[in-house]
């Protein structure tokens, strides 16, 4: 089983979900649960920090897409931070560049909500 770690914190009005490890069919539900919990609490400005992620599967893409839809339906958005080159290629091939904004780091993604 691949390693996976997830941490959620608030930075002002933005909820940051930091993920490390592989986000696949086994671990993506934890990411989806974290995003869902934030949305259920009314937190619609979300940043997912992928600095520690080296692999994403289609299950990760589904979890992120559900987060985007939930955030936008509540008047907010979900943005990505620190996407590595391998993961970035997956997002590009899946057409996510036109759906989710990407930022070089978490600070820039958080600041984009101001």
C-alpha positions in Angstrom: 0.0 0.0 0.0 1.3 3.5 -0.9 1.8 6.0 1.8 -0.7 8.8 2.3 -1.0 11.7 4.8 -3.5 14.5 4.9 -3.7 17.7 7.1 -6.4 20.3 7.1 -5.9 23.8 8.5 -7.4 27.3 8.2 -5.6 30.3 6.9 -8.0 33.1 7.4 -11.2 32.3 5.4 -9.4 29.7 3.4 -9.2 26.0 4.2 -6.0 24.4 3.2 -5.8 20.6 2.7 -2.2 19.4 2.5 -1.8 16.0 0.9 1.3 13.8 0.8 1.9 10.5 -0.8 -0.1 8.8 -3.6 -3.8 9.7 -4.2 -5.4 6.6 -5.7 -8.5 4.5 -5.4 -7.6 3.6 -1.8 -6.7 7.0 -0.5 -8.8 9.4 -2.6 -11.9 8.9 -0.5 -10.0 10.4 2.5 -9.3 13.5 0.3 -13.0 13.6 -0.7 -14.1 13.3 2.9 -11.8 16.1 4.0 -13.1 18.4 1.2 -16.7 17.3 2.0 -16.3 18.1 5.7 -14.9 21.6 4.9 -17.8 22.2 2.5 -20.4 20.9 5.0 -19.0 23.4 7.6 -19.6 26.2 5.1 -15.9 26.6 4.1 -16.1 27.3 0.3 -12.6 28.8 -0.2 -10.4 25.7 -0.5 -6.8 25.1 -1.4 -5.4 21.6 -2.0 -1.6 21.6 -1.5 -0.1 18.8 -3.5 3.5 19.5 -2.8 4.0 16.1 -1.3 2.0 14.2 -4.0 3.9 12.2 -6.6 1.0 10.2 -8.1 -2.7 10.8 -8.7 -5.3 8.4 -10.2 -8.7 9.0 -11.8 -10.1 8.6 -8.3 -8.1 11.7 -7.1 -9.4 13.6 -10.1 -13.0 12.7 -9.2 -12.5 13.8 -5.6 -11.1 17.1 -6.7 -13.8 17.7 -9.2 -16.5 17.0 -6.5 -14.7 19.6 -4.3 -14.7 22.2 -7.1 -18.4 21.7 -7.8 -19.3 21.9 -4.1 -17.2 25.0 -3.5 -18.5 26.8 -6.6 -22.1 25.9 -5.8 -21.5 27.6 -2.4 -20.0 30.8 -4.0 -16.4 29.8 -3.5 -13.7 27.8 -5.4 -11.1 25.1 -5.0 -7.5 25.9 -6.1 -4.4 23.8 -6.3 -1.0 24.6 -5.0 2.5 23.2 -5.6 1.5 20.7 -8.3 4.6 18.7 -9.3 5.5 18.0 -12.9 4.2 14.4 -13.0 0.9 15.2 -11.4 0.6 18.3 -13.5 0.8 16.2 -16.7 -2.1 14.1 -15.5 -4.1 17.3 -14.9 -3.2 18.6 -18.3 -4.2 15.3 -20.0 -7.5 15.2 -18.2 -8.3 18.7 -19.2 -8.2 20.0 -15.6 -6.2 23.1 -16.5 -9.4 24.7 -17.8 -11.3 23.8 -14.6 -9.0 24.3 -11.6 -6.6 27.1 -11.1 -3.0 26.1 -10.2 -0.5 28.2 -8.2 3.2 27.7 -7.5 2.7 27.5 -3.7 0.1 27.6 -1.0 0.7 31.2 -0.1 -0.1 32.3 -3.6 -3.2 30.1 -3.8 -4.5 31.4 -0.5 -3.8 35.0 -1.5 -5.7 34.5 -4.7 -9.0 34.6 -2.7 -8.3 38.2 -1.5 
